[in-house]
Amino acid sequence: MTIRIATVEDQPFLARAIEQKLSLFPGELEFRFHATDGHTLLERLDESDDIDAILMDIEMPGMDGIQATDQVSQRFPRIKVIMFTVFDDERRIFQAIQSGAMGYLLKGEPPEVLREAIASRNARSKSWSS
């Protein structure tokens, strides 16, 4: 089963790095699209919500990751959100979890850790699409 993933990241370099990490696992992880902020993410999901998981930055201009996670959780409850952040800020991460995020990862994690975190969400939830 391939897990379809969107990323939300306002820094182009980091967005490309995430996409490259995901590309190391063909057949397991499929990158679908990238958005630069929460508003753009929601517009894309309104067009097509064939996403299983979102890697969401916390700090972004416009609609930040916490606000976007809250909206995704309400409007697209089957989509899993994993916060993807540079900082291990317990307060912001706790807010993200309260908004519906399944967990978080630091952006510097190696590709294997990223794959395992996404796959473990898959193992715990029957709502992932195939």
N, CA, C and O atoms as a MOPAC input file, in Angstrom:
PM7 MOZYME 1SCF
protein

 N      0.84600 1    -1.18600 1     0.00000 1
 C      0.00000 1     0.00000 1     0.00000 1
 C      0.88700 1     1.24300 1     0.00000 1
 O      1.77500 1     1.38200 1     0.84100 1
 N      0.64500 1     2.12100 1    -0.92600 1
 C      1.38400 1     3.36700 1    -1.02200 1
 C      0.66600 1     4.45000 1    -0.22400 1
 O     -0.54800 1     4.62100 1    -0.34200 1
 N      1.42200 1     5.17300 1     0.58300 1
 C      0.86300 1     6.26500 1     1.37700 1
 C      1.10000 1     7.56400 1     0.62100 1
 O      2.23800 1     7.92100 1     0.31900 1
 N      0.01800 1     8.26300 1     0.32100 1
 C      0.07800 1     9.50900 1    -0.45500 1
 C      0.27900 1    10.68100 1     0.49900 1
 O     -0.45700 1    10.84200 1     1.47300 1
 N      1.29200 1    11.49900 1     0.19900 1
 C      1.72200 1    12.53300 1     1.13500 1
 C      1.75700 1    13.91000 1     0.48300 1
 O      2.17200 1    14.06800 1    -0.66500 1
 N      1.31000 1    14.90000 1     1.24900 1
 C      1.46900 1    16.31400 1     0.88500 1
 C      2.39100 1    16.93500 1     1.93300 1
 O      2.45000 1    16.48100 1     3.07600 1
 N      3.09400 1    17.96200 1     1.52900 1
 C      3.93600 1    18.70100 1     2.46700 1
 C      3.49500 1    20.15100 1     2.49800 1
 O      3.02700 1    20.69900 1     1.50000 1
 N      3.65400 1    20.75800 1     3.66000 1
 C      3.34500 1    22.17500 1     3.81500 1
 C      4.56800 1    22.81100 1     4.45600 1
 O      4.85200 1    22.59100 1     5.63300 1
 N      5.28500 1    23.59800 1     3.67300 1
 C      6.55600 1    24.18800 1     4.10100 1
 C      6.77300 1    25.47400 1     3.32600 1
 O      6.67400 1    25.48900 1     2.09900 1
 N      7.06800 1    26.55200 1     4.03700 1
 C      7.23800 1    27.84200 1     3.36900 1
 C      8.65900 1    28.09000 1     2.86100 1
 O      8.86900 1    29.03000 1     2.09500 1
 N      9.62100 1    27.29800 1     3.25400 1
 C     11.00400 1    27.46200 1     2.80500 1
 C     11.28000 1    26.51100 1     1.63200 1
 O     11.26600 1    25.29400 1     1.82000 1
 N     11.52900 1    27.03800 1     0.43300 1
 C     11.71000 1    26.18100 1    -0.75100 1
 C     12.80100 1    25.12100 1    -0.58500 1
 O     12.61800 1    23.97900 1    -1.00500 1
 N     13.92000 1    25.48400 1     0.01400 1
 C     15.01500 1    24.52000 1     0.18300 1
 C     14.57000 1    23.33800 1     1.04500 1
 O     14.84200 1    22.18500 1     0.71200 1
 N     13.88800 1    23.62800 1     2.14800 1
 C     13.41900 1    22.55900 1     3.03400 1
 C     12.32900 1    21.72400 1     2.36600 1
 O     12.27200 1    20.51000 1     2.56100 1
 N     11.47900 1    22.35900 1     1.59100 1
 C     10.42800 1    21.62900 1     0.87700 1
 C     11.05300 1    20.62600 1    -0.09700 1
 O     10.60400 1    19.48300 1    -0.18300 1
 N     12.09000 1    21.05200 1    -0.83200 1
 C     12.76700 1    20.13700 1    -1.75800 1
 C     13.45300 1    19.00400 1    -1.01000 1
 O     13.43200 1    17.86000 1    -1.46200 1
 N     14.06500 1    19.31500 1     0.13600 1
 C     14.74600 1    18.28800 1     0.92300 1
 C     13.75300 1    17.22200 1     1.41200 1
 O     14.06200 1    16.03100 1     1.39300 1
 N     12.58300 1    17.64600 1     1.84000 1
 C     11.56100 1    16.70000 1     2.29300 1
 C     11.12000 1    15.81500 1     1.12500 1
 O     11.01000 1    14.59700 1     1.26400 1
 N     10.87100 1    16.44000 1    -0.02000 1
 C     10.44100 1    15.68000 1    -1.19900 1
 C     11.50400 1    14.65400 1    -1.59200 1
 O     11.17300 1    13.52500 1    -1.95200 1
 N     12.77800 1    15.04300 1    -1.52400 1
 C     13.86400 1    14.11100 1    -1.85600 1
 C     13.90600 1    12.93700 1    -0.87800 1
 O     14.13200 1    11.79800 1    -1.28600 1
 N     13.68900 1    13.20900 1     0.40400 1
 C     13.66100 1    12.12200 1     1.39100 1
 C     12.52200 1    11.15200 1     1.08300 1
 O     12.70700 1     9.93700 1     1.14900 1
 N     11.35900 1    11.67700 1     0.75100 1
 C     10.21300 1    10.82900 1     0.44400 1
 C     10.45800 1     9.98100 1    -0.80600 1
 O      9.99400 1     8.84400 1    -0.89300 1
 N     11.19200 1    10.54500 1    -1.77500 1
 C     11.44100 1     9.83100 1    -3.03300 1
 C     12.34400 1     8.61300 1    -2.85400 1
 O     12.46000 1     7.79200 1    -3.76300 1
 N     12.97400 1     8.49100 1    -1.70800 1
 C     13.84100 1     7.33700 1    -1.44800 1
 C     13.04900 1     6.06000 1    -1.17100 1
 O     13.62900 1     4.98100 1    -1.04400 1
 N     11.72500 1     6.18400 1    -1.07900 1
 C     10.88400 1     5.03900 1    -0.72700 1
 C      9.75700 1     4.83800 1    -1.74200 1
 O      8.58000 1     4.88600 1    -1.38500 1
 N     10.12400 1     4.61100 1    -3.02100 1
 C      9.07900 1     4.40700 1    -4.03400 1
 C      8.26600 1     3.15300 1    -3.71200 1
 O      8.79900 1     2.15100 1    -3.23500 1
 N      6.98100 1     3.23500 1    -3.98100 1
 C      6.10800 1     2.11100 1    -3.68100 1
 C      5.56800 1     2.15000 1    -2.25800 1
 O      4.53300 1     1.54800 1    -1.97300 1
 N      6.25600 1     2.85100 1    -1.36500 1
 C      5.79500 1     2.99400 1     0.02100 1
 C      5.20400 1     4.38200 1     0.25600 1
 O      4.10800 1     4.52600 1     0.80000 1
 N      5.95800 1     5.40400 1    -0.16700 1
 C      5.55800 1     6.79100 1     0.03100 1
 C      5.47000 1     7.47300 1    -1.32300 1
 O      6.37800 1     7.35800 1    -2.14600 1
 N      4.38000 1     8.17800 1    -1.54900 1
 C      4.19700 1     8.88800 1    -2.81400 1
 C      3.94000 1    10.36500 1    -2.52500 1
 O      2.92300 1    10.72300 1    -1.93000 1
 N      4.86200 1    11.21000 1    -2.94600 1
 C      4.69100 1    12.65400 1    -2.80500 1
 C      3.64300 1    13.10600 1    -3.80300 1
 O      3.76000 1    12.83600 1    -4.99800 1
 N      2.60100 1    13.80600 1    -3.30900 1
 C      1.52500 1    14.28300 1    -4.18200 1
 C      1.64600 1    15.76700 1    -4.49300 1
 O      1.60000 1    16.15700 1    -5.66000 1
 N      1.80100 1    16.61300 1    -3.45700 1
 C      1.94900 1    18.03800 1    -3.72600 1
 C      2.54500 1    18.74700 1    -2.52500 1
 O      2.61600 1    18.21600 1    -1.41600 1
 N      2.96900 1    19.96500 1    -2.79800 1
 C      3.56500 1    20.83000 1    -1.78300 1
 C      2.75900 1    22.12400 1    -1.72900 1
 O      2.36700 1    22.66200 1    -2.76400 1
 N      2.51800 1    22.61700 1    -0.52500 1
 C      1.87000 1    23.91900 1    -0.32900 1
 C      2.79500 1    24.77400 1     0.54000 1
 O      3.55300 1    24.25000 1     1.35600 1
 N      2.72400 1    26.07800 1     0.35700 1
 C      3.61200 1    26.97800 1     1.10300 1
 C      2.98000 1    27.54100 1     2.37100 1
 O      3.66400 1    28.16400 1     3.18300 1
 N      1.67000 1    27.32400 1     2.54500 1
 C      0.99400 1    27.79800 1     3.76100 1
 C     -0.33100 1    27.05800 1     3.90900 1
 O     -0.74400 1    26.31000 1     3.02300 1
 N     -0.98200 1    27.27900 1     5.03800 1
 C     -2.22900 1    26.59500 1     5.32600 1
 C     -3.34900 1    26.91100 1     4.35500 1
 O     -4.13400 1    26.03000 1     4.00300 1
 N     -3.43100 1    28.16200 1     3.91800 1
 C     -4.49400 1    28.53700 1     2.97100 1
 C     -4.35300 1    27.75900 1     1.66700 1
 O     -5.33000 1    27.22600 1     1.14100 1
 N     -3.12800 1    27.70000 1     1.15300 1
 C     -2.88500 1    26.98000 1    -0.09600 1
 C     -3.18300 1    25.49600 1     0.07300 1
 O     -3.76300 1    24.87200 1    -0.81600 1
 N     -2.79100 1    24.93300 1     1.20400 1
 C     -3.08300 1    23.52300 1     1.47700 1
 C     -4.57900 1    23.25700 1     1.40200 1
 O     -5.00800 1    22.32100 1     0.72600 1
 N     -5.37400 1    24.06500 1     2.08700 1
 C     -6.81800 1    23.84000 1     2.10900 1
 C     -7.43800 1    23.99700 1     0.72600 1
 O     -8.36600 1    23.26700 1     0.37900 1
 N     -6.93300 1    24.94400 1    -0.06900 1
 C     -7.41600 1    25.09700 1    -1.44400 1
 C     -7.13700 1    23.82900 1    -2.25300 1
 O     -7.99900 1    23.35100 1    -2.99200 1
 N     -5.92400 1    23.29000 1    -2.10600 1
 C     -5.55400 1    22.06900 1    -2.83600 1
 C     -6.40900 1    20.88500 1    -2.39600 1
 O     -6.85100 1    20.08900 1    -3.22500 1
 N     -6.64000 1    20.77100 1    -1.08300 1
 C     -7.46200 1    19.66700 1    -0.57600 1
 C     -8.90800 1    19.79600 1    -1.02000 1
 O     -9.57800 1    18.78600 1    -1.23700 1
 N     -9.40500 1    21.02900 1    -1.16000 1
 C    -10.76400 1    21.23300 1    -1.67100 1
 C    -10.87400 1    20.74600 1    -3.11500 1
 O    -11.92000 1    20.24600 1    -3.52700 1
 N     -9.79500 1    20.89400 1    -3.88000 1
 C     -9.77400 1    20.43100 1    -5.26900 1
 C     -9.71100 1    18.90700 1    -5.33200 1
 O    -10.39800 1    18.28000 1    -6.13800 1
 N     -8.87800 1    18.32000 1    -4.47100 1
 C     -8.70000 1    16.86600 1    -4.44200 1
 C     -8.09900 1    16.47800 1    -3.09800 1
 O     -7.00300 1    16.91100 1    -2.74200 1
 N     -8.83400 1    15.65500 1    -2.36000 1
 C     -8.36000 1    15.27200 1    -1.02700 1
 C     -7.81000 1    13.84000 1    -1.00000 1
 O     -7.92700 1    13.14600 1     0.01000 1
 N     -7.21700 1    13.40900 1    -2.10400 1
 C     -6.67400 1    12.04700 1    -2.17100 1
 C     -5.28600 1    11.95900 1    -1.52600 1
 O     -4.32800 1    11.47200 1    -2.12700 1
 N     -5.21300 1    12.43600 1    -0.31100 1
 C     -3.98400 1    12.45900 1     0.47900 1
 C     -4.22700 1    11.60900 1     1.72100 1
 O     -5.31700 1    11.63500 1     2.29200 1
 N     -3.22100 1    10.86500 1     2.13500 1
 C     -3.30900 1    10.06800 1     3.35300 1
 C     -2.66000 1    10.76700 1     4.53900 1
 O     -3.12100 1    10.64200 1     5.67400 1
 N     -1.58200 1    11.50700 1     4.26700 1
 C     -0.83500 1    12.14800 1     5.35100 1
 C     -0.27300 1    13.48400 1     4.88200 1
 O      0.02100 1    13.68500 1     3.70300 1
 N     -0.13400 1    14.38500 1     5.84400 1
 C      0.45100 1    15.69700 1     5.57600 1
 C      1.60300 1    15.90400 1     6.54400 1
 O      1.45500 1    15.71900 1     7.75200 1
 N      2.75500 1    16.29200 1     6.00300 1
 C      3.87500 1    16.74000 1     6.82300 1
 C      3.76400 1    18.24900 1     6.88900 1
 O      3.93500 1    18.93900 1     5.88400 1
 N      3.47500 1    18.76100 1     8.08300 1
 C      3.07700 1    20.16000 1     8.25400 1
 C      4.09900 1    20.94200 1     9.07000 1
 O      4.40900 1    20.58100 1    10.20500 1
 N      4.61800 1    22.01300 1     8.48300 1
 C      5.46300 1    22.95300 1     9.21300 1
 C      4.58400 1    23.68700 1    10.23300 1
 O      3.38800 1    23.87200 1    10.00600 1
 N      5.17300 1    24.09600 1    11.33900 1
 C      4.39300 1    24.83400 1    12.33700 1
 C      4.38800 1    26.32000 1    12.02900 1
 O      3.32500 1    26.93800 1    11.96800 1
 N      5.56800 1    26.89800 1    11.83400 1
 C      5.69300 1    28.34800 1    11.63700 1
 C      5.67300 1    28.68500 1    10.15600 1
 O      6.60500 1    28.35600 1     9.42200 1
 N      4.59200 1    29.35000 1     9.71800 1
 C      4.47200 1    29.79900 1     8.33300 1
 C      3.70000 1    31.10600 1     8.31900 1
 O      2.91100 1    31.36700 1     9.22700 1
 N      3.91500 1    31.93100 1     7.30200 1
 C      3.11700 1    33.16100 1     7.19500 1
 C      1.67700 1    32.82400 1     6.83500 1
 O      1.38000 1    31.72900 1     6.35800 1
 N      0.80000 1    33.77300 1     7.07100 1
 C     -0.61700 1    33.54600 1     6.76400 1
 C     -1.20700 1    32.58800 1     7.77000 1
 O     -1.18900 1    32.85900 1     8.97100 1
 N     -1.72700 1    31.48000 1     7.30100 1
 C     -2.28000 1    30.45300 1     8.18900 1
 C     -1.15200 1    29.50000 1     8.58500 1
 O     -0.61000 1    28.78700 1     7.74100 1
 N     -0.80600 1    29.49200 1     9.87000 1
 C      0.30100 1    28.64200 1    10.31400 1
 C     -0.13500 1    27.18100 1    10.40300 1
 O     -1.29700 1    26.85300 1    10.16700 1
 N      0.80600 1    26.31800 1    10.74500 1
 C      0.55400 1    24.88300 1    10.77300 1
 C     -0.46300 1    24.44800 1    11.80500 1
 O     -1.19700 1    23.48700 1    11.57500 1
 N     -0.52400 1    25.11900 1    12.92100 1
 C     -1.49100 1    24.74900 1    13.95400 1
 C     -2.90900 1    25.07000 1    13.49600 1
 O     -3.81800 1    24.25300 1    13.64700 1
 N     -3.09200 1    26.25900 1    12.93600 1
 C     -4.41000 1    26.62600 1    12.40700 1
 C     -4.81200 1    25.69000 1    11.26200 1
 O     -5.96000 1    25.25300 1    11.17900 1
 N     -3.85300 1    25.39200 1    10.38500 1
 C     -4.14400 1    24.51300 1     9.24800 1
 C     -4.48300 1    23.10000 1     9.71400 1
 O     -5.37900 1    22.45800 1     9.16600 1
 N     -3.76600 1    22.62300 1    10.72500 1
 C     -4.04400 1    21.29200 1    11.26700 1
 C     -5.45400 1    21.23100 1    11.83300 1
 O     -6.16000 1    20.24200 1    11.64000 1
 N     -5.86200 1    22.26900 1    12.52100 1
 C     -7.21800 1    22.32500 1    13.06100 1
 C     -8.24200 1    22.24100 1    11.93500 1
 O     -9.22300 1    21.50600 1    12.04500 1
 N     -8.02500 1    22.98300 1    10.85900 1
 C     -8.95400 1    22.96500 1     9.71900 1
 C     -8.97400 1    21.60700 1     9.02900 1
 O    -10.04000 1    21.09900 1     8.68400 1
 N     -7.78600 1    21.01300 1     8.82600 1
 C     -7.72000 1    19.69600 1     8.18800 1
 C     -8.45000 1    18.67300 1     9.05200 1
 O     -9.20900 1    17.85500 1     8.53200 1
 N     -8.23200 1    18.71000 1    10.35700 1
 C     -8.87600 1    17.75600 1    11.27200 1
 C    -10.39100 1    17.86100 1    11.21400 1
 O    -11.08800 1    16.84900 1    11.29800 1
 N    -10.90400 1    19.07100 1    11.07100 1
 C    -12.35300 1    19.26900 1    11.00900 1
 C    -12.93300 1    18.89100 1     9.64800 1
 O    -13.96800 1    18.22900 1     9.56400 1
 N    -12.25600 1    19.31800 1     8.58700 1
 C    -12.81700 1    19.15800 1     7.24400 1
 C    -12.44200 1    17.84600 1     6.55400 1
 O    -13.18600 1    17.34400 1     5.71200 1
 N    -11.27900 1    17.29500 1     6.91800 1
 C    -10.77600 1    16.07600 1     6.28300 1
 C    -10.25900 1    15.12800 1     7.36500 1
 O     -9.05900 1    14.85500 1     7.41200 1
 N    -11.12400 1    14.62600 1     8.22500 1
 C    -10.67300 1    13.87900 1     9.40300 1
 C     -9.90300 1    12.59400 1     9.10600 1
 O     -9.18300 1    12.10700 1     9.97700 1
 N    -10.03000 1    12.03500 1     7.91800 1
 C     -9.29000 1    10.80800 1     7.61300 1
 C     -7.81400 1    11.08300 1     7.28200 1
 O     -6.99600 1    10.16300 1     7.30400 1
 N     -7.47200 1    12.33300 1     6.97900 1
 C     -6.08900 1    12.68700 1     6.66100 1
 C     -5.31400 1    12.87900 1     7.95800 1
 O     -5.73500 1    13.61700 1     8.85000 1
 N     -4.17800 1    12.20400 1     8.04400 1
 C     -3.33000 1    12.29600 1     9.23100 1
 C     -2.31700 1    13.41500 1     9.05700 1
 O     -1.72700 1    13.57200 1     7.98800 1
 N     -2.12200 1    14.18600 1    10.10800 1
 C     -1.16400 1    15.29500 1    10.06900 1
 C     -0.02400 1    14.99600 1    11.04000 1
 O     -0.24400 1    14.66900 1    12.20600 1
 N      1.18400 1    15.11800 1    10.53000 1
 C      2.38600 1    15.00400 1    11.35300 1
 C      3.09700 1    16.34500 1    11.26200 1
 O      3.42700 1    16.80600 1    10.16900 1
 N      3.33200 1    16.96900 1    12.40600 1
 C      4.03000 1    18.24400 1    12.42200 1
 C      5.49800 1    17.99000 1    12.10000 1
 O      6.09600 1    17.02900 1    12.58200 1
 N      6.05900 1    18.85500 1    11.29100 1
 C      7.44000 1    18.73800 1    10.84100 1
 C      8.09300 1    20.06900 1    11.16100 1
 O      7.82000 1    21.06700 1    10.49400 1
 N      8.94500 1    20.10000 1    12.16600 1
 C      9.43900 1    21.36900 1    12.68300 1
 C     10.93800 1    21.35800 1    12.93100 1
 O     11.54800 1    20.30200 1    13.09900 1
 N     11.51900 1    22.54400 1    12.95100 1
 C     12.94100 1    22.70300 1    13.25100 1
 C     13.15100 1    22.70500 1    14.75900 1
 O     14.17600 1    22.23100 1    15.24900 1
 N     12.18300 1    23.23700 1    15.48900 1
 C     12.33400 1    23.43300 1    16.92100 1
 C     11.54400 1    22.40300 1    17.71900 1
 O     10.43700 1    22.02200 1    17.34100 1
 N     12.12100 1    21.96800 1    18.80900 1
 C     11.44400 1    21.06700 1    19.73200 1
 C     10.75600 1    21.92900 1    20.78500 1
 O     11.11000 1    21.88900 1    21.96400 1
 N      9.76300 1    22.71400 1    20.34400 1
 C      9.03500 1    23.65500 1    21.18300 1
 C      7.80500 1    22.95300 1    21.74500 1
 O      6.79700 1    22.80100 1    21.05400 1
 N      7.89300 1    22.52500 1    23.00100 1
 C      6.82900 1    21.72200 1    23.60500 1
 C      5.46700 1    22.41900 1    23.58400 1
 O      4.44700 1    21.77000 1    23.35200 1
 N      5.44100 1    23.71700 1    23.82300 1
 C      4.17100 1    24.44300 1    23.84800 1
 C      3.49500 1    24.40400 1    22.48500 1
 O      2.30600 1    24.10000 1    22.39300 1
 N      4.24100 1    24.70800 1    21.42800 1
 C      3.66400 1    24.72100 1    20.07400 1
 C      3.27900 1    23.31200 1    19.61900 1
 O      2.25300 1    23.12200 1    18.96600 1
 N      4.10500 1    22.33300 1    19.96700 1
 C      3.79500 1    20.95700 1    19.59800 1
 C      2.53500 1    20.49600 1    20.32200 1
 O      1.69200 1    19.82400 1    19.72800 1
 N      2.39900 1    20.84900 1    21.59400 1
 C      1.19600 1    20.50400 1    22.35000 1
 C     -0.03400 1    21.14400 1    21.70500 1
 O     -1.08200 1    20.50700 1    21.60300 1
 N      0.08900 1    22.40000 1    21.27000 1
 C     -1.01900 1    23.06100 1    20.57600 1
 C     -1.38100 1    22.31300 1    19.29100 1
 O     -2.55700 1    22.16000 1    18.95900 1
 N     -0.36100 1    21.85300 1    18.58000 1
 C     -0.59100 1    21.11800 1    17.33200 1
 C     -1.31100 1    19.80300 1    17.60200 1
 O     -2.22100 1    19.42900 1    16.86300 1
 N     -0.91200 1    19.10700 1    18.64700 1
 C     -1.56200 1    17.84900 1    19.00800 1
 C     -3.02800 1    18.11400 1    19.38800 1
 O     -3.92100 1    17.36100 1    19.00100 1
 N     -3.26000 1    19.18000 1    20.14100 1
 C     -4.63300 1    19.54300 1    20.50500 1
 C     -5.46500 1    19.86900 1    19.26800 1
 O     -6.67900 1    19.66300 1    19.26300 1
 N     -4.81900 1    20.37500 1    18.22700 1
 C     -5.51900 1    20.72400 1    16.98200 1
 C     -5.76600 1    19.51800 1    16.09100 1
 O     -6.47300 1    19.62000 1    15.08900 1
 N     -5.18300 1    18.36900 1    16.45300 1
 C     -5.45100 1    17.16100 1    15.68100 1
 C     -4.24100 1    16.46200 1    15.09100 1
 O     -4.39400 1    15.42700 1    14.44300 1
 N     -3.03200 1    16.99900 1    15.29500 1
 C     -1.83500 1    16.34500 1    14.76300 1
 C     -1.61200 1    15.01000 1    15.46000 1
 O     -1.89400 1    14.86900 1    16.65000 1
 N     -1.10500 1    14.03000 1    14.71500 1
 C     -0.83700 1    12.69400 1    15.25400 1
 C      0.49500 1    12.64100 1    16.00400 1
 O      0.71700 1    11.73700 1    16.80900 1
 N      1.37300 1    13.59600 1    15.74500 1
 C      2.69700 1    13.61100 1    16.35500 1
 C      3.56200 1    14.62500 1    15.65300 1
 O      3.06700 1    15.46900 1    14.90800 1
 N      4.87600 1    14.54100 1    15.89300 1
 C      5.77400 1    15.48800 1    15.24300 1
 C      7.12400 1    14.84500 1    14.99000 1
 O      7.50300 1    13.86000 1    15.62300 1
 N      7.83100 1    15.43400 1    14.04900 1
 C      9.19700 1    15.05400 1    13.71500 1
 C     10.02400 1    16.31600 1    13.57100 1
 O      9.51200 1    17.36200 1    13.17300 1
 N     11.30300 1    16.21300 1    13.89500 1
 C     12.21800 1    17.31800 1    13.63100 1
 C     12.67600 1    17.22500 1    12.18100 1
 O     12.88600 1    16.12800 1    11.66400 1
 N     12.82900 1    18.35700 1    11.53300 1
 C     13.16500 1    18.38100 1    10.10900 1
 C     14.50700 1    17.74500 1     9.78800 1
 O     14.71300 1    17.29200 1     8.66200 1
 N     15.40800 1    17.69900 1    10.73100 1
 C     16.72600 1    17.12600 1    10.48100 1
 C     16.78600 1    15.61600 1    10.56300 1
 O     17.85500 1    15.03200 1    10.38600 1
 N     15.65700 1    14.96900 1    10.83000 1
 C     15.66000 1    13.51100 1    10.95700 1
 C     16.06000 1    12.86400 1     9.63100 1
 O     15.71200 1    13.36500 1     8.56200 1
 N     16.79600 1    11.74300 1     9.70400 1
 C     17.18200 1    11.04700 1     8.47600 1
 C     15.96400 1    10.42300 1     7.78600 1
 O     14.92400 1    10.22600 1     8.41500 1
 N     16.09600 1    10.11500 1     6.49800 1
 C     14.96400 1     9.57300 1     5.73600 1
 C     14.32800 1     8.33500 1     6.35800 1
 O     13.10600 1     8.19800 1     6.32100 1
 N     15.10900 1     7.44200 1     6.91900 1
 C     14.56400 1     6.21800 1     7.51600 1
 C     13.62700 1     6.52800 1     8.67500 1
 O     12.60400 1     5.86500 1     8.84400 1
 N     13.97100 1     7.52700 1     9.46900 1
 C     13.12500 1     7.91300 1    10.60100 1
 C     11.81400 1     8.49900 1    10.08800 1
 O     10.74400 1     8.21900 1    10.63000 1
 N     11.90600 1     9.30600 1     9.04900 1
 C     10.70900 1     9.88400 1     8.43000 1
 C      9.79800 1     8.77500 1     7.91300 1
 O      8.59800 1     8.78100 1     8.18600 1
 N     10.35900 1     7.82800 1     7.17100 1
 C      9.57800 1     6.71500 1     6.63400 1
 C      8.93100 1     5.90900 1     7.75400 1
 O      7.75100 1     5.57000 1     7.67300 1
 N      9.68800 1     5.60600 1     8.78400 1
 C      9.15300 1     4.80800 1     9.89300 1
 C      8.02800 1     5.54100 1    10.61800 1
 O      7.03400 1     4.92200 1    10.99900 1
 N      8.17100 1     6.83800 1    10.81000 1
 C      7.13200 1     7.61200 1    11.49700 1
 C      5.83600 1     7.60700 1    10.69100 1
 O      4.75200 1     7.45700 1    11.25400 1
 N      5.94700 1     7.76800 1     9.39600 1
 C      4.75400 1     7.75400 1     8.54800 1
 C      4.15700 1     6.35300 1     8.51200 1
 O      2.94100 1     6.19700 1     8.62400 1
 N      4.99300 1     5.33800 1     8.35800 1
 C      4.51200 1     3.95500 1     8.29700 1
 C      3.87500 1     3.52700 1     9.61600 1
 O      2.89700 1     2.78000 1     9.61200 1
 N      4.41400 1     3.99000 1    10.74100 1
 C      3.83200 1     3.60000 1    12.03100 1
 C      2.45800 1     4.21800 1    12.21200 1
 O      1.59400 1     3.61800 1    12.85100 1
 N      2.23900 1     5.39800 1    11.66400 1
 C      0.90300 1     5.98700 1    11.68900 1
 C     -0.04100 1     5.10100 1    10.88500 1
 O     -1.20600 1     4.92900 1    11.24200 1
 N      0.48300 1     4.54000 1     9.79100 1
 C     -0.29600 1     3.65400 1     8.95100 1
 C     -0.69900 1     2.40200 1     9.71800 1
 O     -1.84300 1     1.96100 1     9.61200 1
 N      0.19600 1     1.83300 1    10.47200 1
 C     -0.08000 1     0.59800 1    11.19000 1
 C     -1.12900 1     0.78800 1    12.28000 1
 O     -1.85500 1    -0.15000 1    12.61100 1
 N     -1.21400 1     1.98800 1    12.83800 1
 C     -2.12500 1     2.23100 1    13.94100 1
 C     -3.49900 1     2.70900 1    13.49700 1
 O     -4.39600 1     2.86000 1    14.32700 1
 N     -3.67800 1     2.94700 1    12.21400 1
 C     -4.94100 1     3.53800 1    11.78200 1
 C     -5.50900 1     2.77200 1    10.60100 1
 O     -4.80000 1     2.50600 1     9.63000 1
 N     -6.75600 1     2.42300 1    10.67700 1
 C     -7.43400 1     1.75400 1     9.56800 1
 C     -7.97600 1     2.74800 1     8.56500 1
 O     -8.53400 1     2.35100 1     7.54200 1
 N     -7.82200 1     4.05100 1     8.84200 1
 C     -8.40800 1     5.03600 1     7.93500 1
 C     -7.46500 1     5.47200 1     6.82100 1
 O     -7.83700 1     6.30800 1     5.99800 1
 N     -6.25000 1     4.92300 1     6.77600 1
 C     -5.38100 1     5.20200 1     5.63600 1
 C     -6.00400 1     4.60700 1     4.39700 1
 O     -6.58600 1     3.52300 1     4.44800 1
 N     -5.88800 1     5.30400 1     3.28900 1
 C     -6.40700 1     4.77100 1     2.01400 1
 C     -5.39000 1     3.84900 1     1.40000 1
 O     -4.20200 1     3.93500 1     1.71400 1
 N     -5.82800 1     2.97800 1     0.53900 1
 C     -4.89000 1     2.11400 1    -0.18100 1
 C     -4.84300 1     2.50400 1    -1.64000 1
 O     -4.10900 1     1.89400 1    -2.41800 1

